[in-house]
């Protein structure tokens, strides 16, 4: 009997027609669920997209193999249910809004300090009423999780119809009436789709920028939606990504799957690291009667012997072996290095979003003098850059809308700033303030600066503990060394006398 030669796998290159059809699907505009674009609206296909796919369809094979094509909001939503995808997104969103913002006046010499303080308190109250902090946090989650995040503005009492929502919203005294800002709401990108955009002339300001969006059957002007796209894609891919970007979950996909596979492999290795071996005379002791052939070994006898070994094996049990024909051994696989492999796969997951392990997984650095302080400082700087790039414009628009809603105009002296996550402790802040005070005293004594200028610097310094001190009035009288004593001791003496 001749053995058949094993058939070698055949590798066939895909035909050009198949690649072209795949390219058409990959680069085609995203098709939203039924009802998002209304009943009769059709998705427009621009000629530039067709020409691109005809000329560059050969890149599709590697494009799909690397997992770079848009996965769709249904798949991304399912991925967000897994902790390995959700935790980085939630961590970045929470850190971006944890310390939040600080309102301030750009004119520190304003004599109407009480009026400015009242305005700031009114703005803060409106931010709380509209839940701006929570809405922005959810927008960041949508932007990182799905590649696109929307905030819809309900202003001027506009009806929830295409006719009313299609009107452009001008953020000015002429476009927003006093007392007309009712609410702001998040809209998941799954329920949105761009209606029209310019794909003909890159010199136009609306090139590959939708002017109107469909929101579950209602056309909404782009000015009524505050949109954030943290990771943009090239223009030619924007229609396929619903004019969003590459989500963080999709960027993490390969690294999360590698970690899950490594974690399961380590678990399987730990649970099966040792194999028990029973060495016995199978032909002599477990052979069927009347036959010496290996093929007639009694299976029940073998399994019974193994079952007895498993049942009696314990620290308090005794297992009996035939001293002449049997032996027992354990073969164990080494477990060293498994923890390092699993930890390394976790580090890869944390490296993509740039989150320190202690922040993402609660894992402290190991080793002598190990510290994550430097990593956290770099991470906080990254958060500050992310806020300026993706959050600042949204917050500024809402900030101006709130002023128009309160007073009918935007106060140019009011501004805000993000509070940096890296902050000095009370002791460190006091030490820095002491150094600044000593420097001011030396500058005044040397005639470099006047006391009023030092007061101005303290009042305008956002990190100073005296930044809220009013400088509109005259400075306090310095202590008299002859009557009150010098320095702090004289001030304390004068204070005790005034109390008496």
Number of C-alpha atoms within 10 A of each C-alpha: 3 4 5 6 6 6 6 6 6 6 6 6 6 9 8 11 10 11 19 18 14 18 23 18 15 22 22 20 22 19 16 20 13 11 15 20 24 14 9 7 12 10 14 10 12 15 10 11 17 14 11 14 23 14 10 12 22 15 12 22 13 10 14 14 9 10 13 14 18 23 16 16 20 10 12 19 14 10 17 16 11 11 11 23 22 17 15 26 22 19 15 23 22 17 17 27 20 14 13 15 15 13 18 19 19 13 14 20 14 15 13 9 18 11 11 18 15 11 20 19 13 14 20 15 12 18 16 11 11 17 14 18 17 16 16 23 21 22 27 29 23 24 28 28 25 29 29 28 27 24 20 18 20 18 20 16 11 14 11 12 12 15 12 15 21 19 16 15 18 12 18 15 16 12 15 20 20 18 15 18 22 13 13 19 18 19 19 18 21 19 17 22 26 24 19 15 17 15 18 12 10 10 7 11 9 13 15 20 17 16 18 22 25 23 23 18 20 20 25 27 21 21 19 22 22 19 22 24 23 22 15 17 16 8 13 16 20 21 21 22 27 22 22 24 24 24 24 23 23 23 16 19 16 13 20 21 14 16 22 15 14 19 19 13 14 18 13 11 15 14 9 11 14 13 10 13 12 14 12 18 14 16 16 11 13 17 20 17 9 7 11 12 10 11 10 14 19 16 13 10 15 16 11 11 15 14 12 13 18 12 12 13 12 10 6 6 8 11 12 9 14 9 7 8 12 13 13 12 10 10 10 11 12 11 11 8 9 17 11 10 15 19 17 14 20 22 19 16 26 22 14 13 20 18 23 23 20 14 17 20 15 9 12 13 13 9 7 6 6 9 12 15 10 10 16 18 15 15 21 18 15 15 21 19 14 15 19 12 13 17 22 15 15 16 18 14 12 19 22 20 26 25 23 24 23 19 14 19 19 18 14 10 12 18 16 16 14 17 16 15 19 14 11 11 9 9 9 11 15 14 12 14 17 12 12 15 14 11 13 21 16 13 15 16 12 10 10 10 14 15 16 13 12 18 18 18 16 22 20 20 14 14 14 16 13 15 17 16 14 18 18 13 7 8 11 6 6 10 16 13 10 8 10 15 15 13 12 11 12 18 15 13 13 16 11 10 8 8 6 5
